[in-house]
Amino acid sequence: MKYLITGATGNIGSLVTERLIGAGATPCLLTRKPEKTRTVFGDRVEIRLGNLAGSRTDLADVFQGCDALFLINIGPHLGERDRTCALAERDAGVRHLVKLSTLDVETGVGTGPWHARGEEAIRASGVYHTFIRSSALMSNALSWADSIRDDGVLSSSTGDGKIAFIHPDDIADVVVSILTGREPRNESPVITGPEALSYRRMATAIGEAIGISVRYETLSDADAMTDALLWADHAYAEALVDIWRAIREGRLATVSDGVQQLLRRPPKNFGDWIDENVGYFAKKAGRSQ
Ligand SMILES: NC(=O)c1ccc[n+]([C@@H]2O[C@H](COP(=O)([O-])OP(=O)(O)OC[C@H]3O[C@@H](n4cnc5c(N)ncnc54)[C@H](OP(=O)(O)O)[C@@H]3O)[C@@H](O)[C@H]2O)c1
């Protein structure tokens, strides 16, 4: 089997790539930054220069000779990019497209409508597909590190609403099991972490791990938008505020047994993730762990 991986320099694609290499494969990586990608993976991968914003013809050339594709597209135009990739995949004769999607396709919140358009386009192309509808990543909590570490505070507009963040390792394990182990069945598995938790609870747990008390402050949607615009473009900031509002209103507390069903083991919990990442929260201030 030849695997074509996109997003290999990002959060999930990098974990998927390492797992495939560990299983003895030499995955093909679509990248617009070949030097950066080569620095990360050396000669353990095959680099294929390409751009997910490129044309159907160019992408079909990149996909040639591959059996399965792991697709990560980002941004408000990801639906159009998913469509072009699916058509290019069909042209190139790739058998299975595995798309990292979001649970929010089912709630219509945040980036859900972007991914819903992508899923619909892939379905319409007729290619065999799996849409992995994931909840939000535990690693999103890394964006809390500066404020927890420097000020002992977490501010958000999620109030006491809860969400079942998922460990990135679980997403990667699910992706690899589907890429390598299953006949494509045009499925859309929902995967989440094991337990829905409030941001306050998660911040408290991080504080306990680094030996400080973390105060939780509630932000208005308007203030959350102002903060998000410091690092995100307008469309993404709006999507984030929509997600945070939905958490606050109790609309994103879904817990699924998808990881257990697909991997025959329970999902990792937020405490596991903290143990692995505690250094991001503690190191600069020199606080003991
Ligand atoms: N964060 C969450 O909580 C969450 C939850 C569920 C689903 N998702 C979905 O997960 C996806 C993001 O996954 P991630 O966090 O692993 O990604 P990420 O860390 O944001 O990385 C994005 C990857 O895509 C590549 N890329 C971006 N534009 C490209 C282009 N035009 N051509 C080729 N490559 C391009 C980047 O490569 P370069 O090195 O070239 O920049 C990078 O490798 C999104 O679709 C998001 O909606 C996220």
The ligand as a Tripos MOL2 file, in Angstrom:
@<TRIPOS>MOLECULE
LIG
   48    52     1     0     0
SMALL
NO_CHARGES

@<TRIPOS>ATOM
      1 N1         -8.1680   21.9280   16.2850 N.am      1 LIG1
      2 C1         -9.2550   21.2160   16.5550 C.2       1 LIG1
      3 O1         -9.7300   21.2080   17.6950 O.2       1 LIG1
      4 C2         -9.9050   20.4080   15.4490 C.ar      1 LIG1
      5 C3        -10.9450   19.5160   15.7700 C.ar      1 LIG1
      6 C4        -11.5310   18.7680   14.7450 C.ar      1 LIG1
      7 C5        -11.0970   18.9300   13.4300 C.ar      1 LIG1
      8 N2        -10.0920   19.8170   13.1760 N.ar      1 LIG1
      9 C6         -9.6630   20.0010   11.7800 C.3       1 LIG1
     10 O2         -8.3160   19.5850   11.6720 O.3       1 LIG1
     11 C7         -7.7400   20.2630   10.5540 C.3       1 LIG1
     12 C8         -6.4000   20.8530   10.9790 C.3       1 LIG1
     13 O3         -5.5590   19.7770   11.3510 O.3       1 LIG1
     14 P1         -4.1830   20.0610   12.1040 P.3       1 LIG1
     15 O4         -4.4730   20.8020   13.3800 O.co2     1 LIG1
     16 O5         -3.4410   18.7880   12.1640 O.co2     1 LIG1
     17 O6         -3.4790   21.0480   11.0750 O.3       1 LIG1
     18 P2         -2.4140   22.1900   11.3660 P.3       1 LIG1
     19 O7         -1.5330   21.7840   12.5160 O.co2     1 LIG1
     20 O8         -3.1400   23.4950   11.3920 O.co2     1 LIG1
     21 O9         -1.5240   22.1140   10.0550 O.3       1 LIG1
     22 C9         -2.0360   22.3950    8.7760 C.3       1 LIG1
     23 C10        -1.2470   21.5730    7.7790 C.3       1 LIG1
     24 O10        -1.7920   21.8000    6.4660 O.3       1 LIG1
     25 C11        -0.7360   22.1890    5.6080 C.3       1 LIG1
     26 N3         -1.2660   23.1060    4.5950 N.ar      1 LIG1
     27 C12        -1.9660   24.2320    4.8240 C.ar      1 LIG1
     28 N4         -2.2920   24.8080    3.6470 N.ar      1 LIG1
     29 C13        -1.7620   24.0250    2.6680 C.ar      1 LIG1
     30 C14        -1.7410   24.0860    1.2570 C.ar      1 LIG1
     31 N5         -2.3500   25.0840    0.5940 N.pl3     1 LIG1
     32 N6         -1.1150   23.1030    0.5700 N.ar      1 LIG1
     33 C15        -0.4830   22.1030    1.2280 C.ar      1 LIG1
     34 N7         -0.4730   21.9660    2.5650 N.ar      1 LIG1
     35 C16        -1.1090   22.9350    3.2810 C.ar      1 LIG1
     36 C17         0.2950   22.8500    6.4900 C.3       1 LIG1
     37 O11         1.5390   22.7540    5.8510 O.3       1 LIG1
     38 P3          2.6550   23.9380    5.7900 P.3       1 LIG1
     39 O12         3.8290   23.3910    6.5680 O.co2     1 LIG1
     40 O13         2.9290   24.0450    4.3280 O.co2     1 LIG1
     41 O14         2.0430   25.1730    6.3750 O.co2     1 LIG1
     42 C18         0.2290   21.9540    7.7420 C.3       1 LIG1
     43 O15         0.9910   20.7900    7.5440 O.3       1 LIG1
     44 C19        -8.7320   21.3270   10.1040 C.3       1 LIG1
     45 O16        -9.4490   20.8610    9.0030 O.3       1 LIG1
     46 C20        -9.6300   21.4510   11.3270 C.3       1 LIG1
     47 O17       -10.9070   21.9540   11.0140 O.3       1 LIG1
     48 C21        -9.4650   20.5360   14.1390 C.ar      1 LIG1
@<TRIPOS>BOND
     1     1     2 1
     2     2     3 2
     3     2     4 1
     4     4     5 ar
     5     4    48 ar
     6     5     6 ar
     7     6     7 ar
     8     7     8 ar
     9     8     9 1
    10     8    48 ar
    11     9    10 1
    12     9    46 1
    13    10    11 1
    14    11    12 1
    15    11    44 1
    16    12    13 1
    17    13    14 1
    18    14    15 2
    19    14    16 1
    20    14    17 1
    21    17    18 1
    22    18    19 2
    23    18    20 1
    24    18    21 1
    25    21    22 1
    26    22    23 1
    27    23    24 1
    28    23    42 1
    29    24    25 1
    30    25    26 1
    31    25    36 1
    32    26    27 ar
    33    26    35 ar
    34    27    28 ar
    35    28    29 ar
    36    29    30 ar
    37    29    35 ar
    38    30    31 1
    39    30    32 ar
    40    32    33 ar
    41    33    34 ar
    42    34    35 ar
    43    36    37 1
    44    36    42 1
    45    37    38 1
    46    38    39 2
    47    38    40 1
    48    38    41 1
    49    42    43 1
    50    44    45 1
    51    44    46 1
    52    46    47 1
@<TRIPOS>SUBSTRUCTURE
     1 LIG1         1 GROUP 0 **** ****
